[in-house]
């Protein structure tokens, strides 16, 4: 029996990533923002492990999370942006792959549409990010927070993705 509810493991990453997004705008390069970003990615491990998905999609998610934690540590250790950012973008392609796969397998239309849109945005930015302002990565960050929160109100479908709403707690 899991220690944390599915809703908790879905919403915890959103709670940790929200201040990261705010700090990215008001205090770019903040160590606090980077540390919270690392915690977001670590907490997302619990969610990824609980959502049924094809093994290749789950492997992509774990690759994304491992790369982004690594890049976060590189950032804290003052590795230059030109070195760590391409690695982060490569990890984001893996994250987009997982998000799109889980979203397409999910029954709720809101999760399908929001997840595919966010995944495509994240992947496209990753491919063209070198020539785009970094602020354009922000909307994908906001949308993934919203996706995690909405996902927390559904339950895992044994066949993959998410299905009907969780019943309220007694």
C-alpha angles and dihedrals in degrees: 000000000000117000094220125047120247090248091055094050089049097047098039094072090050091050091051096043098047095072089044089060092048092049090049088061102038099032110019112198093021114162088217091056091049092048092050089048089055090050090049091055093045092050090048088063089073092051094046090051092053101046112084110236138148111283092245090055092047089049089052090052093050089048090051093050094045092050094047093049089049091049091048090056089047088053093050088051091054098248106168120264091239090062103041102035098067088052090050091050091050089053090049090059087058091047090050090051092055094043093051093046094049091043094051090050093049120096102215109090092216091060092046095050098038094043096048092044092049093044093050091047091050093047094046092049089050092055096044101026095108089069098037132079110261090233087075088070089063099079091056088053092051092046094050089053089053090046092052092050093048091045089056090068094059132065130237115266112221088222092056139285124026130311139180124001119280113251115249117264115261 
